[in-house]
Amino acid sequence: MSKVIARIKGGMGNQLFCYAAARRLALVNRAELVIDDVTGFIRDHQYRRKYLLDSFNISARKATPSERMEPFERYRRGLARFIARHRPFHQRRYVEQEGINFDPRLLDFKVKGTIYLDGLWQSEGYFKGVEDVIKRDLQIIPPQDQGNKKMAERIRSCNSICVHVRWFHKRQEGQTHRVHNLEQGYYVRAAQWIMVRVSKPHFFLFSDDPEAARQMLALPETIVTCVNHNRKDENAYADLWLMTQCKHFIIANSTFSLWGAWLAESKSKIVIAPAIKIMDGITAWGFEGQIPEAWLLL
């Protein structure tokens, strides 16, 4: 049987993209999907990310050491990459993402034997046509603590607006270099757009710096609730689950809130995304094929 070994890496949002692209590729080729949950993290000394997809309805098995190219994984992977780069794309055994924009070549790739898939693949284009399968696989196992259960009840009981504010960098006085934080104007315009079209909205604010985010939103405190009780990366799934319970979305330039909006089951959901373009590697945003066409760019 053919096999697709997916190298998972990055934060939770990027891990979900890694999985979804590999799942579709394995599915259309009737190949086994295997998850490498180790090698994408062992040298992540800067962010110290961990594999975070055990809280989803994923049935694929984890890779064995030999499937992760161990021993001497770093050198064997480097050799596999070198060989692949000297072959036509469709003849590669190690399929590495080239560039950031959506690459349609992956959709027609024929899996023969075992292939390694290595990339972030940050576009729903990589799993178009199998969205129902992806949504079923990525059903989040709900947290069982009372705090999250009560918050979910509040979210479901009103016209809930998920607002995500992510701080990539802390602003310093006198700072002149470009940062990836969104400007306040985006959130003000998005909130005003929602206020005109949604009756009695209540904004549920998710952020790694809630107080700074509340100031960014510039709304009366009576219609804003900060969701800040889920601490640490291992509880990120609970925040994502709460996001999916919301009816409408103002997302950040973040794949985390992108997935929160994409996985939400609200039939009439409005999703507002920032109309900016950043081409800096793992924090890239607004490139070709990333934002679903039905979403509103502001």
C-alpha positions as CSV (number, residue, x, y, z in Angstrom):
1,M,0.0,0.0,0.0
2,S,1.2,3.5,-0.8
3,K,2.0,5.8,2.1
4,V,2.0,9.6,2.8
5,I,4.2,10.6,5.8
6,A,3.2,14.1,6.9
7,R,5.7,16.2,8.7
8,I,3.8,18.3,11.2
9,K,5.3,21.5,12.4
10,G,4.5,25.1,13.5
11,G,1.8,26.3,15.9
12,M,-1.6,24.7,16.0
13,G,-3.0,26.6,13.0
14,N,-0.1,25.5,10.8
15,Q,-0.2,22.0,12.1
16,L,-3.8,21.8,11.0
17,F,-2.8,22.9,7.5
18,C,0.0,20.3,7.4
19,Y,-2.5,17.6,8.3
20,A,-5.3,18.7,6.0
21,A,-3.1,18.8,2.9
22,A,-1.6,15.4,3.6
23,R,-5.0,13.9,4.4
24,R,-6.4,15.0,1.0
25,L,-3.3,13.8,-0.8
26,A,-3.5,10.4,0.9
27,L,-7.3,10.1,0.4
28,V,-7.4,10.8,-3.4
29,N,-4.4,8.4,-3.9
30,R,-5.9,5.7,-1.6
31,A,-2.7,5.8,0.4
32,E,-2.1,5.4,4.1
33,L,-1.6,8.6,6.0
34,V,1.1,8.6,8.7
35,I,1.9,11.4,11.1
36,D,5.4,12.5,11.9
37,D,4.8,14.2,15.2
38,V,8.4,14.5,16.2
39,T,10.9,15.8,13.7
40,G,9.2,19.1,13.0
41,F,9.6,20.1,16.6
42,I,12.9,18.7,17.9
43,R,15.0,21.6,16.5
44,D,12.4,24.4,17.2
45,H,14.5,26.1,19.7
46,Q,13.0,29.5,19.1
47,Y,9.3,28.8,19.6
48,R,9.6,25.4,21.4
49,R,6.4,24.2,19.7
50,K,4.9,20.8,20.4
51,Y,2.6,18.5,18.5
52,L,-0.9,19.6,19.4
53,L,-3.3,17.6,17.3
54,D,-4.1,14.8,19.8
55,S,-7.3,16.7,20.8
56,F,-8.8,16.2,17.4
57,N,-10.7,13.3,15.8
58,I,-7.6,12.2,13.8
59,S,-7.3,8.4,13.3
60,A,-4.0,8.3,11.4
61,R,-1.2,6.5,13.2
62,K,2.1,8.1,14.3
63,A,5.3,7.4,12.4
64,T,7.7,4.8,13.6
65,P,11.4,5.9,14.1
66,S,12.4,4.4,10.7
67,E,9.5,6.3,9.0
68,R,10.9,9.5,10.6
69,M,14.2,8.7,8.9
70,E,15.9,7.8,12.2
71,P,18.7,7.3,13.1
72,F,20.7,10.3,11.7
73,E,17.4,11.9,10.7
74,R,18.8,15.3,10.1
75,Y,21.4,14.1,7.6
76,R,19.1,11.6,5.9
77,R,16.4,14.2,5.5
78,G,19.0,16.6,4.0
79,L,20.0,14.0,1.5
80,A,16.4,13.3,0.6
81,R,15.7,17.0,0.0
82,F,18.9,17.3,-2.2
83,I,17.8,14.4,-4.4
84,A,14.2,15.7,-4.6
85,R,15.3,19.1,-5.8
86,H,17.1,17.6,-8.8
87,R,14.0,15.7,-9.9
88,P,10.8,16.8,-11.6
89,F,8.1,17.7,-9.0
90,H,5.9,14.7,-9.8
91,Q,8.8,12.2,-9.5
92,R,9.9,13.2,-6.0
93,R,9.8,11.0,-3.0
94,Y,10.4,13.9,-0.7
95,V,7.8,16.6,-1.5
96,E,8.8,19.9,-0.1
97,Q,6.8,23.1,-0.4
98,E,8.3,25.6,-2.8
99,G,7.4,29.2,-2.0
100,I,4.3,30.4,-0.2
101,N,1.6,30.8,-2.8
102,F,-0.9,28.0,-3.5
103,D,0.8,25.3,-5.6
104,P,-1.7,23.4,-7.7
105,R,0.8,20.7,-8.6
106,L,0.2,19.0,-5.3
107,L,-3.4,18.3,-6.3
108,D,-2.3,16.1,-9.3
109,F,0.5,14.4,-7.5
110,K,0.4,10.6,-7.9
111,V,1.6,8.8,-4.8
112,K,3.6,5.7,-5.6
113,G,5.2,3.8,-2.7
114,T,6.2,6.1,0.2
115,I,6.4,9.9,0.0
116,Y,7.3,12.5,2.6
117,L,5.2,15.7,2.6
118,D,7.0,18.7,4.2
119,G,5.5,22.1,4.2
120,L,2.9,24.4,5.7
121,W,0.5,24.3,2.8
122,Q,-1.5,27.2,4.2
123,S,-4.5,27.2,1.8
124,E,-7.9,25.5,1.7
125,G,-7.1,24.9,-2.0
126,Y,-5.0,21.9,-0.9
127,F,-8.1,20.1,0.5
128,K,-10.8,21.4,-1.8
129,G,-13.4,18.8,-2.5
130,V,-12.8,16.9,0.7
131,E,-13.9,19.6,3.2
132,D,-16.5,17.3,4.8
133,V,-13.7,14.8,5.6
134,I,-11.4,17.4,7.0
135,K,-14.1,18.9,9.2
136,R,-15.0,15.4,10.5
137,D,-11.3,14.7,11.2
138,L,-10.8,18.0,12.9
139,Q,-13.7,17.9,15.2
140,I,-12.3,19.0,18.5
141,I,-12.7,16.8,21.6
142,P,-14.6,19.3,23.8
143,P,-12.9,20.3,27.1
144,Q,-14.7,18.9,30.1
145,D,-14.0,21.6,32.7
146,Q,-16.8,23.8,34.0
147,G,-15.1,27.1,32.9
148,N,-15.1,26.1,29.2
149,K,-18.5,24.6,29.4
150,K,-20.0,27.8,30.8
151,M,-18.2,30.0,28.4
152,A,-19.5,27.9,25.5
153,E,-23.0,28.2,26.8
154,R,-22.6,32.0,26.9
155,I,-21.3,32.0,23.3
156,R,-24.1,29.9,22.0
157,S,-26.8,32.0,23.7
158,C,-26.2,35.3,21.8
159,N,-25.0,36.8,18.6
160,S,-21.5,35.9,19.4
161,I,-18.6,37.6,17.5
162,C,-15.2,35.9,17.8
163,V,-12.4,38.5,17.8
164,H,-8.8,37.4,17.7
165,V,-5.9,39.8,18.4
166,R,-2.5,38.2,18.1
167,W,0.6,40.1,19.2
168,F,3.6,38.9,17.2
169,H,5.8,41.6,18.6
170,K,5.6,43.9,21.6
171,R,5.8,47.4,20.4
172,Q,8.6,49.4,21.9
173,E,8.7,53.2,22.3
174,G,10.4,54.8,19.3
175,Q,10.2,51.5,17.3
176,T,10.6,52.1,13.6
177,H,11.0,48.6,12.1
178,R,8.0,46.8,10.7
179,V,6.1,44.4,12.9
180,H,3.3,42.0,12.0
181,N,0.8,43.3,14.6
182,L,-2.4,44.5,13.0
183,E,-3.3,48.2,13.4
184,Q,-6.2,49.3,15.5
185,G,-8.0,50.7,12.5
186,Y,-8.6,47.2,11.2
187,Y,-10.5,46.1,14.3
188,V,-12.4,49.4,14.6
189,R,-13.6,49.1,10.9
190,A,-14.5,45.4,11.4
191,A,-16.4,46.0,14.6
192,Q,-18.4,48.9,13.0
193,W,-19.2,46.7,10.0
194,I,-20.5,44.0,12.3
195,M,-22.5,46.5,14.5
196,V,-24.4,47.7,11.4
197,R,-25.4,44.2,10.2
198,V,-25.7,42.0,13.3
199,S,-28.4,42.6,15.9
200,K,-27.2,42.9,19.5
201,P,-23.7,41.5,18.9
202,H,-21.5,40.4,21.8
203,F,-17.8,40.3,21.1
204,F,-15.7,37.4,22.6
205,L,-12.1,38.5,22.6
206,F,-9.3,36.0,22.3
207,S,-5.7,37.2,22.6
208,D,-2.3,36.5,24.1
209,D,-2.5,40.0,25.6
210,P,-6.2,40.6,26.5
211,E,-5.8,44.0,28.1
212,A,-4.0,45.5,25.1
213,A,-6.4,43.8,22.8
214,R,-9.4,45.3,24.6
215,Q,-8.0,48.7,24.0
216,M,-7.5,47.9,20.4
217,L,-11.2,46.9,20.0
218,A,-12.4,50.3,21.4
219,L,-15.9,49.0,22.3
220,P,-18.1,49.4,25.4
221,E,-17.1,46.9,28.1
222,T,-20.7,45.7,28.4
223,I,-20.5,44.0,25.0
224,V,-17.1,42.5,25.2
225,T,-16.0,39.4,27.1
226,C,-12.3,38.5,27.3
227,V,-11.7,34.7,27.0
228,N,-8.4,34.3,28.8
229,H,-8.7,31.4,31.1
230,N,-7.0,28.8,28.9
231,R,-3.3,29.1,29.5
232,K,-0.4,27.4,27.9
233,D,-0.1,25.8,24.4
234,E,-1.5,22.5,25.5
235,N,-4.8,24.3,26.2
236,A,-4.9,26.0,22.8
237,Y,-7.4,23.4,21.6
238,A,-9.9,24.7,24.1
239,D,-9.7,28.2,22.8
240,L,-10.1,27.0,19.3
241,W,-13.1,25.0,20.3
242,L,-14.7,28.0,21.9
243,M,-14.0,30.0,18.7
244,T,-15.9,27.4,16.6
245,Q,-18.9,27.9,18.8
246,C,-19.2,31.6,17.7
247,K,-21.6,32.8,15.0
248,H,-19.4,35.4,13.3
249,F,-15.6,36.2,13.2
250,I,-13.1,39.0,13.1
251,I,-9.9,37.1,12.7
252,A,-6.2,38.2,13.0
253,N,-3.4,37.6,10.5
254,S,-3.1,34.2,12.2
255,T,-3.8,30.6,11.0
256,F,-5.2,29.9,14.5
257,S,-8.2,32.1,14.2
258,L,-8.5,31.3,10.4
259,W,-9.1,27.7,11.5
260,G,-11.5,28.8,14.2
261,A,-13.6,30.5,11.6
262,W,-13.3,27.7,9.0
263,L,-14.3,25.0,11.4
264,A,-17.3,26.9,12.8
265,E,-20.6,25.3,11.9
266,S,-22.7,28.5,11.9
267,K,-24.5,28.4,8.6
268,S,-24.7,32.2,8.1
269,K,-21.3,33.1,9.5
270,I,-19.6,36.4,8.6
271,V,-15.9,36.2,8.5
272,I,-13.8,39.3,8.3
273,A,-10.1,39.0,7.6
274,P,-7.3,41.6,7.3
275,A,-6.5,42.7,3.8
276,I,-2.7,42.9,4.3
277,K,0.2,41.1,2.7
278,I,3.2,39.7,4.6
279,M,5.6,37.4,2.9
280,D,7.9,36.5,5.8
281,G,8.0,32.8,6.1
282,I,6.0,31.3,8.9
283,T,4.2,34.5,9.6
284,A,3.2,35.0,6.0
285,W,-0.4,36.3,5.3
286,G,-2.6,37.4,2.4
287,F,-0.7,35.5,-0.3
288,E,-2.4,33.8,-3.2
289,G,-4.9,31.2,-2.3
290,Q,-4.8,31.6,1.5
291,I,-8.1,33.4,2.3
292,P,-11.4,31.7,1.3
293,E,-13.2,33.6,-1.4
294,A,-16.4,34.0,0.6
295,W,-14.7,35.9,3.4
296,L,-14.6,39.7,3.6
297,L,-11.3,41.5,3.5
298,L,-10.9,44.8,5.3
